């Protein structure tokens, strides 16, 4: 039967894209595992609505003719499906498609951003970020606050998150938008089914029922709350931000106090792994996880801050927002300050060491660096790329390309907002048909 959410099985891998492998473009076949298998007429229609909506998300505005060509569905069927999606307020008619058409130009169809949004709420060791995306992926609300999470009880920290999410819900409601879901994005290992943070070593959390806690804070009328890992959310945000024809496979590695990773392969998000705890620290220092010599002890944010500045330096002050502290250090690097540059060179060496292993194991065409690694991209990317190029076994071997995320420090929250919207992309019929209004009716079906 139809799995209704990715993550309910806990593995994330499996049947994505199988239902329509022959009829959709490669880009339209599932980011997330568990898209519906058509069993009857109603579920076939749901599946086709889902294919349309995902195709528009991954490829932008299209004419009906183009949609038919790209999905393999008959044009008449596409017209009926588009009319349905317009009635649900999920797509709208856009500009006329004048490119390369002979005769009467066709009207483009695009995702409708006005009514529905998803909210991502990221909790990091030193900050919380709330970000809302509309259905077209545009940011409609963003808020960030410094918070010393390890100093608080989980309940107190989640109370702060709840307040910031409540502010976000009010802000989108004022715009006339409906928030369809909230994803709490956190470090560590997460049980998506029960909404529990199993272990987040950098917060000192163990077995925290985060979804239930946050729902209690938000009250009865709040949208459903999911919990997801930050690296997986970040990988999803990177994938959806990239031109789809370009990126089908990537490994995303994010640097904060912890170091996390997740990969997307064949358009599917795979579960992340504890790559920050690979035994790679040359000095074998103790890690918050209880072991010694973990990679994140060498390349995590704390290692960089310690190498770059004395403990009394303001860049260690947790009451100052991380973006500001990192901006301060970036300024020093740009001014050629030797200690900051030496710290970055050390991070690049140890980063390349771990990425080399990931390349050997996963052989991805692309690695995207996120978190603080992205902030210092111009000091890290080229250095890491050189090492990875040098260790290729043969000059003809496929080259991995390293890039820095362009999405900024809020990219895990952005991925969380995408996940909150995912239910609609899996089954657009969960959104009821809207009462017909002047401006959202079909002009030409
Ligand atoms: Zn560790």
Boltz pocket constraint, residues with backbone or C-beta under 6 A from the ligand:
constraints:
  - pocket:
      binder: B
      contacts: [[A, 276], [A, 277], [A, 287], [A, 288], [A, 289], [A, 290], [A, 291], [A, 294]]
      max_distance: 6.0
